Amino acid sequence: MAVVEAARRSRLLPWPRVVLFGDSITEFSFQDSGWGVLLAQKLVRKCDVLNRGLSGYNTRWANIVLPRLISKSSNVENTIAVTIFFGANDSALKDATPNQHVPLNEYADNLKSMIQYLKSIGITEDRIILITPPPLCESTWEKECIAKGEKLNRFNSNTGEYAKACVQVARDCGTEILDLWTLMQKTNQDFSSYLADGLHLSAAGNNFLAAQLWSLLEKKISTLPTLLPYWRDVDHQNPEVSLCEKS
């Protein structure tokens, strides 16, 4: 009971957090050396990194479930940042993948709705980061489709239109934006190495995204203290003095 009471008194609970919300590119970010893992490593003893990735989801479904994932009672005052990373599924061709496709205008409206919801529970624009879908390597992704007995169901040019819409929403709503689609194709470079299967990120793509996102997150967490003292600084004869100080 003494330990529980000490935890209740601790000035460190609840810990700050960064929430990653998106589709499979977010869900898979905690595998191997994914971009979520890379961010979590940088933020050890600074804040928690929560994975709220939902494979296969589009913004229509995300807009519905967001209040169940982030609510006013779920530590919003200590939420340092929320990433919203959708579009790879929304931009699927309607005729080929009708269950995932979302029209461009609705995609933009859904992003705006999610931003408005986050603002309504106290997460301000400066803590919201939109991420555009990455570019699509059509030749590689087509091989994946054929292996499943399907035809190519996405085009990079179409994905680009959704990326542009995402950028515009960020401008209209005053959030931060990480334009992954443009950055990965900067100066017409070969972006295929960033993609494992033409759609999802490779090791190089995960490293690229983590580095780009860190440039936006670093300023948000620069003032966060290291959580709990270094072990050599703990008063071993009276640890409560070191570990349960109040702010």
Secondary structure, DSSP 8 states (H G I E B T S, - for coil): -HHHHHHHH-TT-S--EEEEEESHHHHGGGSTT-HHHHHHHHTTTT-EEEEEE-TT--HHHHHHHHHHHS-TTSSGGGEEEEEEE--TTTTS-TTT-TTT---HHHHHHHHHHHHHHHHHTT--GGGEEEE------HHHHHHHHHHTT------HHHHHHHHHHHHHHHHHHT-EEE-HHHHTTGGG---GGGBSSSSSB-HHHHHHHHHHHHHHHHHHHTT---SS--GGGS-TTSHHHHHS---
